[in-house]
Amino acid sequence: AVSCSGLGREPRSRAVEQVHLRCTEGSLEWMYPARALRVLLEPNVAGAQHTTLCIKPSSDFQGASIYVERAGQLHLVVGEAEGPGPRHVSCFSAQSPQRVALFLQASPHRDISRRTASFQYELLGKQSTAGPDFKKMALAEAMCRPCDNMELLMAICSSDFVVKGSIRGVSHDSENHMSQVDVRAQKVYRQKNQIFQQDEGSGEWRGPIRTLLQCQVKKGGGDFLFTGNEHFGEAWLGCAPRLKDFVLVYQAARERGANPCEFELN
């Protein structure tokens, strides 16, 4: 997390302040935005293969617009909000995996005292990309194709969340290319953050999982094993086999000694 202020320089200075970020994910808070700020994302990882950058502005993002530099040209990624409210994730391809340059241009406001331009960012690896440009796409991490047996077995070992449950409903957001699956969870095997929470009244565990609209997720009956990863405090769908199908795959692998990790099915 990096914080900086637009009031730190001489009022008449035209210099663009530069900030270097070495992490593959993090956040930046620009308080009292004035003039411009150039943000260089230079992940300190050997052989970096990060080719997609995703940005999520805070709900109170104000006072600036975010551009990405490509071949000397600036392309708008996030415009200044009309007012406070939910902001969506924007993803786009990074031309260089070792270095991505963002340009934050402060909006001309007389009173900047209450404005803060803050956002979270995450660099995704090569396997996450599904096309050349993610301008208005929500996270490209979600895969629409079914997982094969080895991917299912690996998903329970390495996913940020593993949940047994059923689908309460599915809603679609065509403008932001996203779908949301509302899950009724029977058992939460693992979760990184508290996305799946227990309702005080019914005692039922519930939680939302996001995926891409192009995956055309529909409500289906029966029990599933939902797995996936978390980005920007949200759960994103990875492999989601029907529970009965996963049980057969796992038991067969365990009999052969081919299961990559132990998993408590009951």
C-alpha positions in Angstrom: 0.0 0.0 0.0 1.4 3.4 -1.0 0.0 6.8 0.0 1.0 10.1 -1.5 -0.2 13.7 -1.6 -0.7 16.1 -4.4 0.2 19.0 -2.1 3.8 18.0 -1.6 5.3 20.2 -4.3 5.5 23.8 -5.2 2.1 25.1 -6.5 3.5 26.3 -9.8 5.6 23.2 -10.4 4.8 21.4 -13.6 6.9 18.3 -12.8 5.1 15.0 -12.9 5.8 13.0 -9.7 6.8 9.4 -10.2 6.0 6.4 -7.9 7.6 3.0 -8.3 5.7 -0.1 -7.1 7.5 -3.4 -6.9 4.7 -5.7 -5.8 2.5 -7.8 -8.1 -0.6 -6.6 -6.1 -1.3 -3.7 -3.8 -3.0 -0.4 -3.5 -2.3 3.3 -4.0 -3.9 6.3 -2.4 -3.4 9.8 -3.9 -4.8 12.4 -1.5 -5.6 15.9 -2.6 -4.8 15.1 -6.3 -3.1 18.0 -8.1 -1.4 18.1 -11.5 -0.3 14.5 -12.4 1.2 11.3 -11.0 3.1 8.6 -13.0 3.0 5.2 -11.5 5.5 2.6 -12.7 4.6 -1.0 -11.8 7.9 -3.0 -11.9 7.3 -6.3 -10.2 10.5 -7.6 -8.5 10.0 -11.1 -9.7 12.6 -13.1 -11.8 11.2 -14.1 -15.2 8.0 -12.2 -14.7 5.2 -13.4 -17.0 2.5 -10.9 -15.9 0.6 -9.8 -18.9 -2.7 -8.5 -17.6 -3.2 -5.6 -15.2 -6.5 -5.2 -13.3 -7.5 -2.1 -11.4 -10.4 -1.6 -9.0 -11.0 2.1 -7.9 -12.3 2.7 -4.4 -16.0 3.5 -4.1 -15.2 7.1 -3.2 -12.6 7.5 -6.1 -12.6 11.2 -7.0 -10.3 13.9 -8.3 -8.4 12.2 -11.1 -8.6 9.9 -14.1 -6.3 6.9 -14.7 -4.6 6.2 -18.1 -2.3 3.4 -19.2 0.7 4.3 -21.4 1.0 2.3 -24.6 3.7 3.1 -27.2 3.8 6.7 -26.0 0.0 7.1 -26.1 -2.3 7.5 -23.1 -5.5 5.3 -23.1 -8.2 6.1 -20.5 -8.9 3.2 -18.1 -10.8 4.9 -15.2 -12.6 8.2 -15.5 -13.5 10.3 -12.6 -16.7 9.1 -10.8 -19.9 11.2 -11.0 -20.2 10.5 -7.3 -19.6 7.9 -4.6 -20.8 4.4 -5.5 -19.6 0.9 -6.4 -16.7 0.8 -8.9 -15.9 -2.1 -11.1 -12.7 -3.9 -12.0 -11.1 -2.9 -15.3 -8.5 -5.2 -16.9 -6.2 -4.7 -19.9 -3.1 -6.3 -21.4 0.3 -5.1 -20.4 2.7 -4.7 -23.3 5.7 -5.4 -21.1 5.5 -7.9 -18.3 8.4 -6.2 -16.4 7.1 -2.7 -16.5 3.6 -1.1 -16.8 3.2 2.7 -16.6 0.0 4.3 -15.4 -0.7 8.1 -15.6 -3.0 9.7 -13.1 -4.3 13.1 -14.3 -5.9 15.3 -11.6 -9.2 16.9 -12.5 -9.4 20.7 -12.4 -11.2 21.5 -9.1 -10.9 24.6 -7.0 -11.4 22.6 -3.8 -9.4 19.4 -3.6 -9.4 19.1 0.1 -11.9 16.3 0.3 -10.8 14.4 -2.8 -8.9 11.1 -2.9 -8.0 9.0 -5.9 -7.3 5.5 -4.6 -7.4 2.1 -6.2 -6.2 -1.5 -5.8 -4.2 -3.3 -8.5 -3.3 -6.8 -9.4 -1.0 -8.2 -12.1 -2.2 -11.5 -13.4 0.0 -14.2 -15.0 0.1 -15.4 -18.6 -2.3 -18.3 -18.0 -5.0 -15.8 -17.0 -5.3 -14.0 -20.4 -8.0 -14.8 -22.8 -7.6 -12.2 -25.5 -5.4 -9.2 -26.5 -7.4 -6.5 -24.7 -9.4 -6.4 -21.5 -10.5 -2.8 -21.7 -14.0 -3.2 -20.3 -13.7 -6.8 -19.1 -14.0 -7.9 -15.6 -11.3 -10.3 -14.4 -9.9 -12.6 -17.1 -9.0 -15.2 -14.4 -12.4 -17.0 -14.8 -12.3 -19.8 -17.3 -15.5 -20.9 -19.0 -14.3 -24.3 -20.1 -14.9 -27.3 -17.8 -11.9 -28.3 -15.7 -10.3 -31.7 -16.4 -9.7 -34.2 -13.6 -6.2 -33.1 -12.7 -7.4 -29.5 -12.6 -10.2 -30.5 -10.3 -7.8 -32.3 -7.9 -5.4 -29.3 -7.9 -8.2 -26.8 -7.4 -9.0 -28.2 -3.9 -5.4 -27.9 -2.9 -4.5 -24.5 -4.2 -7.7 -22.4 -4.4 -8.4 -19.5 -2.1 -11.8 -20.9 -1.3 -13.4 -24.4 -1.4 -17.1 -24.6 -0.7 -19.7 -27.3 -0.9 -23.2 -25.9 -1.7 -25.9 -25.2 -4.1 -26.9 -22.3 -6.3 -29.5 -19.9 -4.9 -29.6 -17.7 -8.0 -27.6 -16.2 -10.8 -27.7 -12.5 -11.8 -26.1 -10.9 -14.9 -24.5 -7.5 -15.4 -24.1 -7.0 -19.2 -22.6 -3.5 -18.9 -19.6 -4.8 -16.9 -19.4 -8.3 -18.5 -20.0 -10.1 -15.2 -22.3 -12.6 -13.7 -22.8 -13.3 -10.0 -23.6 -16.7 -8.6 -25.3 -16.6 -5.1 -24.3 -19.7 -3.2 -26.0 -21.5 -0.3 -23.1 -23.2 1.4 -23.4 -26.5 3.3 -19.8 -26.5 4.2 -16.9 -24.0 3.9 -13.7 -26.1 3.7 -11.5 -23.1 3.2 -11.7 -19.3 2.5 -9.1 -16.6 2.5 -11.4 -13.8 3.7 -14.9 -13.8 5.1 -16.8 -13.7 1.8 -19.0 -16.7 2.8 -20.8 -15.7 6.0 -23.4 -17.3 8.3 -26.8 -15.7 8.5 -27.7 -15.0 12.1 -31.3 -15.8 11.7 -31.3 -19.0 9.7 -27.7 -20.1 10.5 -27.3 -20.7 6.7 -23.9 -19.9 5.1 -24.1 -17.7 2.0 -21.8 -15.9 -0.4 -21.5 -14.4 -3.9 -19.1 -15.7 -6.5 -18.3 -13.7 -9.6 -17.5 -15.0 -13.1 -17.4 -13.6 -16.7 -20.7 -13.0 -18.5 -19.4 -14.9 -21.5 -19.3 -18.1 -19.4 -23.1 -18.1 -19.5 -23.6 -19.5 -16.1 -27.1 -20.7 -15.4 -28.9 -21.9 -12.2 -28.7 -25.6 -11.8 -30.0 -28.0 -9.2 -28.0 -30.3 -6.9 -24.8 -29.8 -4.9 -21.6 -28.5 -6.3 -18.0 -28.0 -5.1 -17.2 -24.4 -5.8 -13.5 -23.4 -5.9 -11.7 -20.3 -7.1 -9.5 -17.4 -6.1 -10.1 -14.0 -4.5 -9.3 -10.7 -6.2 -10.0 -7.3 -4.7 -11.9 -8.9 -1.8 -14.3 -10.8 -4.2 -14.6 -14.5 -4.9 -14.0 -15.5 -8.6 -15.1 -18.8 -9.9 -12.6 -21.5 -10.9 -13.6 -25.1 -11.1 -17.1 -26.0 -9.9 -17.9 -29.7 -10.5 -21.0 -31.4 -9.3 -20.2 -32.9 -6.0 -21.1 -36.5 -7.0 -18.7 -36.2 -10.0 -15.9 -34.8 -7.9 -16.3 -37.6 -5.3 -15.8 -40.2 -8.0 -12.7 -38.4 -9.4 -11.1 -37.9 -5.9 -11.7 -41.5 -4.7 -10.3 -43.0 -8.0 -7.2 -40.7 -7.6 -6.7 -41.6 -4.0 -6.9 -45.4 -4.7 -4.1 -44.8 -7.2 -2.1 -42.6 -4.8 -2.5 -39.8 -7.4 -4.3 -37.2 -5.3 -2.0 -34.1 -4.9 -3.4 -33.4 -1.4 -5.7 -34.9 1.2 -9.3 -33.7 1.2 -12.0 -34.3 3.8 -15.1 -35.2 1.8 -17.5 -35.8 4.7 
